[in-house]
Structure formats: C-alpha cells, structure tokens
Amino acid sequence: MIRIELDEPTLSRTRIAISPLIETVCGLWLLHRHPETAPWPYDGWARRARAVLRTDPVTAPLRVYFEVGRMLPDFLAPMPGSPAPTIEEQLDEVRHTPAEVIAQQVARHHPDGVPPCLRPFFDDRETALNRLADGLAAFWDGAMAPYWPAMRAALDEEVLLRARALAADGPDALLARLHDRVRWERPVLTLMKQLEDDFTATDQRLLLVPLIFSRGALLYSSDHPEVVLVTYQARGAAVLAESHTPAPDDRLTLLIGRGRATVLRALTTPATTTGLAEVLGLAPSTVSEHLAGLQAAGVVHRRRAGRRVLYGLEPAGLALVNLLGDDSATTEFVS
C-alpha cells in the first residue's frame, strides 16, 4: 500500500487536472500488459494502437516505458502544469527537460545506477528527449487523437463533477469517494497497491488526475517539490468502444442486450456497483438493474469483501464472455 500523509495546507490546495500525455503513457502500458487482446472497451483501440507501433519506426523510443519498470521518473511523463494542457504543450515540456531534473529523478528512483534504457538521456540529452517526444507525438497522432474528442468530453464531465463536489463538500468528501481502491482516513490517503511506500506531503499541493486509460490502476508521484500527484480511473471509458450499435457478429449483445453485455464484459475483473458505474459511464441505478438481472440468470455472483460488495462472474458468465464475447476476458493487472 501507498500511504500519503497530507498536512492541512496540502489538503486545502487539492486541485484536479487532465493530462493527455499521462493518458498516452497509460495507453502504452495497457498494450504492454495485454499483448494479444485488450479487455473491452479498449479492444478496438488496442488493435489500432498496435498497428501504429508496428508500422511507424518513429515510435521505437517508446519502449523505454516498458524497460524502465515500475519506477518511472517524472520527466518521462511530467505532471500537467495547468488544468487542461494540450499534448503539444506537454511534449514541449518533455523536450526541454533540464539535465539536473533528469539526474535528480533518476538518482531517486534508481539509486544503484542509471538503467541502460535511461543512459541516452545522460549521454545526449537533447537528442534522446526529442526522439522520445517525436515518438509520443507519432503514437498520439495515430492512436490517441482520433479518440481524444470523445475522451476529452468524458474527462471534462468528470472534472466538472469532482470540482463541484470539492467546492460543495470540501476535499475530505472528495477523497472519500474518489475510487474503490483509495481510502481516506484523515490525514492519510491510502492507495491500495502492491507497492509499499510511505511519505508525508508538507505545504504542497495535491493534484488529482482522472484517466480513461487507468483501468483501475492508481499512479502517484512525489518527484515534484511542490506537488503530489495521484491518478484514478475516470468515468466514461466506454467512449472508447468502437460503436454503440451491436455489430453483426456481437453475439453476446444480440443475446442479452447491450447494457447487460457491457456489464458482463466489465466483470471479468470483480467490481463494485460504484466502480462499474465509474468505468462504464453509467448511472449506479442502471448498473444495479443490470446486475440484478444477471444475478437472477445465474451468470453473476455477489460477495462481500470487508465493507465492499463485489460482483464477479460465475462459471456460466465466464463461459458466455469467452464463447460469445469476442475473447475479451482478461485479468486485472495491479500496478
């Protein structure tokens, strides 16, 4: 678990921002975690994105994100400097990363020495940064830009919703309802991850970044001297689905309907009603109705895990997804 102790000034400066660059990096990680078939609703996007990586040699430097491991220095995916930066603004920041920032961050994350994949940023910093930014730009143009208008609309709605909650109820209420795997017990914000880390944020800012490509993973960063960053899964990932009309070969949707098929596919990873609603961009009442029908049919089970109620697939439900759901079943990767 990651435990972040927030003092009162840091908590009072909680802000929300979007980041097309961090979305792009998380998209790359999703492809890496699912080398063959990505889970719904990322499957159609993944086919297009893999083609970009396979056919455009400019994207070759992006393998650094797979080689560096979990300890990612911020300069490879800098936090947004404004509430809604463009990809061009963020890539410009990558290109102009100072040498001392790279040295400081790499030393912090890799105290035993510079990994080979990061050596080019020391040997020829300007060339390495430009090649990385060019690769990100090429991947963005081919894989992300066609989806960005719909993603941006969903993210804007997410930010508006959270900003209203922050203004109306304060940061305590916002953090308490942020995500199923985020626990807020003042003054500690706990991220439910396999990694172990504890640190204190004193007189800083807490920056929350919703991500369409998070798929339940929680990222955090304390590299910046003034800002602590935490990402979480945004509502509305369903905007990546290729179509809202059942394809002729989408047998699962034709059999049980789009709503129930969407929920059934999403349950290849057990989830709460609230978690499903956030990921799918549906009202919790709608998700509850679909879950009730699927449970009555014997394809979904309901189990209590501590304070939470998790829904998952029964063997019959898994068989339906595997046989009729375009092989979209997968398991969750915990970062």
C-alpha positions in Angstrom: 0.0 0.0 0.0 1.0 3.6 -0.6 0.3 5.8 2.4 0.5 9.6 1.8 0.1 11.8 4.9 -1.3 15.2 3.8 -1.0 18.2 6.1 -3.8 20.8 6.2 -2.2 23.3 3.7 -1.7 20.4 1.1 -5.2 19.2 1.6 -6.7 22.6 1.2 -4.8 23.1 -2.1 -6.4 20.0 -3.8 -6.8 20.5 -7.5 -8.0 18.5 -10.5 -6.4 18.4 -14.0 -6.4 16.3 -17.1 -3.2 15.1 -18.9 -3.2 13.8 -22.5 0.4 12.8 -22.0 -0.2 10.6 -19.0 -3.2 9.1 -20.8 -0.9 8.3 -23.7 1.7 6.6 -21.4 -1.1 4.6 -19.7 -2.3 3.5 -23.1 1.1 2.2 -23.9 1.2 0.3 -20.6 -2.2 -1.2 -21.3 -0.9 -2.6 -24.6 2.2 -4.0 -22.8 0.0 -5.7 -20.1 -2.3 -7.2 -22.7 0.0 -8.1 -25.7 -2.7 -10.1 -27.5 -6.2 -9.0 -26.7 -7.1 -6.0 -24.6 -10.2 -6.0 -22.5 -13.4 -4.3 -23.6 -13.8 -1.3 -24.2 -10.1 -0.9 -25.1 -10.0 -3.8 -27.6 -10.8 -1.8 -30.7 -8.5 1.0 -29.7 -5.7 -1.5 -29.0 -5.8 -3.0 -32.4 -5.3 0.4 -34.0 -2.6 1.4 -31.5 -0.6 -1.8 -32.0 -0.7 -1.2 -35.8 0.8 2.3 -35.1 3.6 0.8 -33.0 4.3 -1.9 -35.5 4.4 0.3 -38.7 5.8 3.6 -37.5 9.5 3.4 -36.7 9.4 6.8 -35.1 7.7 5.2 -32.1 10.7 2.9 -31.3 11.9 5.1 -28.4 8.6 4.4 -26.6 9.9 1.0 -25.5 11.7 2.9 -22.6 8.3 2.9 -20.8 8.3 -0.9 -20.8 12.0 -1.3 -20.0 12.3 1.2 -17.1 10.0 -0.8 -14.8 7.6 0.5 -12.2 10.0 3.2 -11.0 9.2 5.8 -13.6 11.0 9.2 -13.3 8.6 12.1 -13.8 10.4 13.6 -16.8 9.2 10.7 -18.9 5.6 11.7 -18.1 5.5 15.1 -16.4 2.5 16.1 -14.5 0.2 18.7 -16.1 1.2 22.2 -15.4 -2.2 23.6 -16.0 -5.8 22.3 -15.6 -6.1 21.2 -19.2 -2.8 21.3 -21.1 -2.6 20.2 -24.8 -0.5 17.3 -25.9 1.7 19.8 -27.7 2.4 21.8 -24.5 3.2 18.6 -22.6 5.5 17.3 -25.3 7.3 20.7 -25.4 7.9 20.3 -21.7 9.5 16.8 -22.3 11.8 18.2 -25.0 13.1 21.0 -22.7 13.7 18.9 -19.5 16.8 20.3 -17.7 19.7 17.9 -17.2 19.6 18.5 -13.4 16.0 17.4 -13.3 16.8 14.1 -15.1 19.8 13.4 -12.9 17.9 14.1 -9.7 14.9 12.0 -10.6 16.9 9.0 -11.9 19.1 9.0 -8.8 16.0 9.0 -6.6 14.3 6.1 -8.5 17.4 4.1 -9.3 20.0 4.7 -6.5 22.0 1.7 -7.7 22.9 3.3 -11.0 21.4 4.5 -14.3 19.5 1.7 -16.1 20.7 1.2 -19.7 17.4 2.4 -21.1 17.8 5.8 -19.5 21.5 6.2 -20.4 20.8 8.1 -23.6 19.2 10.9 -21.6 22.6 11.4 -20.0 24.9 10.8 -23.0 22.9 13.0 -25.4 20.1 14.5 -23.5 18.7 16.8 -26.3 18.6 14.1 -28.9 17.1 11.5 -26.6 14.4 13.9 -25.4 13.5 14.9 -28.9 13.3 11.3 -30.1 11.1 10.4 -27.2 8.8 13.4 -27.8 8.6 12.6 -31.6 7.7 9.0 -30.8 5.0 10.1 -28.4 3.7 12.6 -31.0 3.5 9.9 -33.6 1.7 7.5 -31.3 -0.7 10.3 -30.3 -1.5 11.2 -33.9 -2.1 7.6 -34.9 -3.7 6.0 -31.8 -5.0 8.7 -29.5 -6.0 11.8 -31.5 -9.0 10.0 -33.2 -10.5 9.2 -29.8 -9.5 12.3 -28.0 -12.6 14.5 -28.6 -14.8 11.8 -27.0 -12.3 11.2 -24.3 -11.9 14.9 -23.6 -15.7 15.3 -23.3 -15.8 12.5 -20.8 -12.9 13.9 -18.8 -14.4 17.4 -18.8 -17.6 16.0 -17.3 -15.5 14.1 -14.7 -13.5 17.2 -13.7 -16.7 19.2 -13.5 -18.4 16.6 -11.3 -15.4 16.4 -9.0 -14.9 20.1 -8.9 -18.4 20.6 -7.8 -18.0 18.1 -5.1 -14.8 19.8 -3.9 -16.4 23.2 -3.8 -19.6 22.0 -2.1 -18.3 19.4 0.3 -14.6 20.0 0.6 -11.6 17.8 0.0 -12.5 15.2 2.7 -15.7 14.2 0.9 -14.0 14.3 -2.5 -11.2 11.9 -1.4 -13.6 9.6 0.5 -15.5 9.0 -2.8 -12.6 9.1 -5.2 -12.1 5.4 -6.1 -12.8 1.9 -4.7 -9.1 1.4 -4.1 -8.5 4.8 -2.5 -9.0 5.1 1.3 -9.1 8.5 3.0 -8.7 8.5 6.8 -7.5 11.9 7.7 -4.7 12.7 7.4 -3.6 9.6 5.4 -4.5 8.9 1.8 -4.0 5.2 1.2 -3.7 3.8 -2.4 -4.4 0.0 -2.5 -1.4 -1.2 -4.5 1.2 -4.0 -4.3 4.0 -1.5 -3.8 4.9 -0.3 -0.3 5.7 3.3 0.3 5.1 6.0 2.9 5.7 9.7 2.7 4.5 13.0 4.0 3.3 15.9 1.9 4.0 19.2 3.8 2.9 22.5 2.5 2.5 21.2 -1.1 -0.5 20.7 -3.5 -2.4 17.6 -4.1 -3.1 17.1 -7.8 -5.8 14.6 -8.9 -5.7 13.4 -12.5 -8.6 11.3 -13.8 -7.6 8.8 -16.6 -9.7 7.0 -19.2 -6.8 4.5 -19.6 -6.2 3.9 -15.9 -8.4 0.7 -15.9 -8.3 0.6 -12.1 -4.6 1.2 -11.7 -3.5 4.0 -9.4 -0.4 6.1 -10.1 1.3 8.5 -7.8 4.3 10.8 -7.9 6.2 12.9 -5.4 9.1 13.9 -7.7 7.9 17.5 -7.9 9.0 19.6 -4.9 5.6 21.4 -4.7 3.1 18.9 -6.0 1.9 15.3 -5.1 0.1 13.7 -8.0 -2.5 10.9 -7.7 -4.3 9.4 -10.7 -7.5 7.4 -10.7 -10.0 5.8 -13.1 -12.3 8.3 -14.7 -15.9 7.6 -15.6 -16.7 7.1 -19.2 -14.2 4.6 -20.5 -17.0 3.2 -22.6 -16.4 6.1 -25.1 -13.6 4.0 -26.5 -16.0 1.3 -27.6 -16.0 1.1 -31.4 -19.7 1.5 -31.7 -22.9 1.8 -29.7 -24.7 -0.3 -32.2 -24.3 -4.1 -31.9 -22.0 -5.4 -34.7 -23.5 -8.3 -36.7 -21.0 -10.7 -35.0 -21.5 -9.4 -31.5 -23.5 -12.4 -30.3 -23.4 -11.5 -26.7 -25.1 -8.2 -27.2 -27.6 -9.7 -29.5 -28.4 -12.4 -27.0 -28.8 -10.4 -23.7 -28.8 -6.7 -24.8 -26.1 -4.0 -24.9 -26.4 -2.9 -21.3 -26.2 -6.4 -19.7 -23.4 -7.4 -22.2 -21.4 -4.3 -21.3 -21.7 -5.1 -17.6 -20.9 -8.7 -18.1 -17.8 -8.0 -20.1 -16.6 -5.5 -17.4 -17.0 -8.1 -14.7 -14.0 -10.1 -16.0 -12.5 -8.2 -13.1 -14.6 -8.3 -10.0 -16.0 -4.8 -9.1 -18.5 -2.9 -7.0 -21.6 -1.3 -8.4 -20.0 2.1 -8.0 -16.7 1.0 -9.6 -18.6 -0.4 -12.6 -20.6 2.8 -12.9 -17.5 4.9 -12.9 -15.7 2.8 -15.5 -18.6 2.4 -17.8 -20.0 5.9 -17.5 -23.4 4.6 -16.4 -25.7 5.6 -13.6 -25.3 3.4 -10.5 -29.0 2.6 -10.6 -28.7 1.4 -14.2 -25.7 -0.8 -13.3 -27.7 -2.2 -10.3 -30.6 -3.1 -12.5 -28.3 -5.0 -15.0 -26.5 -6.8 -12.1 -29.8 -7.9 -10.6 -30.9 -9.4 -14.0 -27.5 -11.1 -14.5 -27.5 -12.5 -11.0 -31.0 -13.8 -11.4 -29.8 -15.6 -14.5 -27.0 -17.3 -12.6 -24.2 -15.8 -14.5 -23.0 -13.3 -11.9 -22.4 -13.7 -8.1 -22.4 -11.2 -5.3 -19.9 -11.5 -2.5 -18.9 -9.3 0.5 -15.3 -8.3 0.9 -14.9 -6.3 4.1 -17.1 -3.2 3.7 -17.5 -3.7 0.0 -19.8 -5.8 -2.1 -18.1 -7.2 -5.1 -19.7 -8.7 -8.2 -18.0 -11.3 -10.3 -18.6 -13.9 -13.0 -20.0 -17.3 -12.3 -18.6 -20.1 -14.5 -21.6 -19.7 -16.7 -21.0 -16.0 -17.1 -17.3 -16.5 -17.9 -18.3 -19.1 -20.5 -20.7 -16.6 -22.1 -18.0 -14.0 -22.3 -15.4 -16.4 -23.7 -17.7 -18.1 -26.2 -19.8 -15.1 -27.3 -17.8 -12.0 -26.2 -15.1 -11.8 -28.8 -12.5 -13.3 -26.4 -12.4 -10.1 -24.3 -11.9 -11.8 -20.9 -8.8 -10.8 -19.1 -7.4 -10.5 -15.6 -6.6 -7.3 -13.8 -3.0 -6.0 -13.7 -2.2 -4.4 -10.4 0.5 -1.7 -10.8 
